[in-house]
Amino acid sequence: MKHSLTLLALFAAAPALAEETREMDAHEHGVGELNIAVEASTVVMEFHAPGADIVGFEYEAKSDADLAAIDAAIAKLNAPLDLFVLPAAAGCTVVSAHAELESEDEHDAHHEEEEEHSAHDDHKEHEEHAHDEHDHDEHAHDEHGHDEAEAGHTEFHAEYELTCNNPDALMAITFAYFETFPNALEVEVQIVTAKGAQAFEVERTAPVLTLEGMI
């Protein structure tokens, strides 16, 4: 996707942060991941969060109530400025927003597609083999028939593009996301701008990320 490729290009310029991002890329309940790239007046965001954080479950939705909960969550995730509130003085508007629910397999496939742009095929195959071995070790309880393990994990994925009339005013992000989704506890944030790259942890108890000196 265009947004992901934009993020990849900018994160490629900051290999240390990209490596840290890959290390953080683990499905942990309560913890989401927000990647941000700022270039001139354009702000691109890519967001991931476990299904449990957003709708309270990760099994395959079949009931009308569960399907309605997913639809409602996607509608909320398609309004990024309601979740990640930027200063009014920055004059930011949404150019595009797309949110969806991915299964674990779809999430893995998404990241494998991104890795093709930064790793050789043989290296990727080695990583996939290691991932399979890790899954075998860490999720051995799958063989015991636990319902959640059988159902696998689901994850919400969203991509946003914003334009800001006054990007110099991007001094902070307020994470109203925590108010919208009570199960969410933390967001790992990686941000790349013309001034460099940094990683942050934003918690429910301190939902404001200061960007002074970053833009």
DALIN-V987519 format. One record per pair of residues at least 24 apart in sequence whose C-alpha atoms are under 6 Angstrom apart, sorted by sequence separation. I is the first residue (numbers start at 1). J is the second residue. D is the distance in Angstrom with one decimal. If there is no record, write none. Layout:
i={I	I}
j={J	J}
d={D	D}
//
This chain:
i={74	178	175	174	174	173	173	172	172	172	171	171	104	104	103	102	102	101	102	101	100	100	99	99	98	98	97	97	96	96	95	95	94	93	93	92	92	91	90	91	90	90	90	89	90	86	85	85	84	84	59	83	83	83	58	58	51	51	50	51	49	49	48	48	47	47	46	46	45	45	44	44	43	43	42	42	41	41	41	54	53	53	30	33	35	37	30	31	32	33	34	35	36	37	38	31	33	35}
j={99	204	207	207	208	208	209	209	210	211	211	212	153	154	154	154	155	155	156	156	156	157	157	158	158	159	159	160	160	161	161	162	162	162	163	163	164	164	164	165	166	167	169	169	170	173	173	174	174	175	151	175	176	177	153	154	154	155	155	156	155	156	156	157	157	158	158	159	159	160	160	161	161	162	162	163	163	164	167	181	183	184	184	187	189	191	185	186	187	188	189	190	191	192	193	187	189	191}
d={5.8	5.9	5.1	5.9	4.5	5.7	5.1	5.4	4.3	5.0	4.7	5.2	5.1	5.4	4.4	5.6	5.2	5.8	5.9	4.4	5.7	5.5	5.7	4.0	5.5	5.4	5.8	4.5	5.7	5.2	5.4	5.1	4.5	5.6	5.6	5.4	3.9	5.2	5.8	5.1	4.5	5.4	4.7	5.9	5.7	5.2	5.5	4.9	5.7	4.9	5.2	6.0	4.8	4.3	5.6	5.3	5.2	4.7	4.4	6.0	5.6	5.3	5.7	4.6	5.7	5.1	5.8	4.5	5.8	5.0	5.7	4.6	5.8	5.0	5.8	4.7	5.5	5.1	5.7	5.7	4.7	5.0	4.7	5.3	5.8	5.7	4.8	4.8	4.5	4.7	4.8	4.9	4.6	4.9	4.9	5.4	6.0	5.9}
//
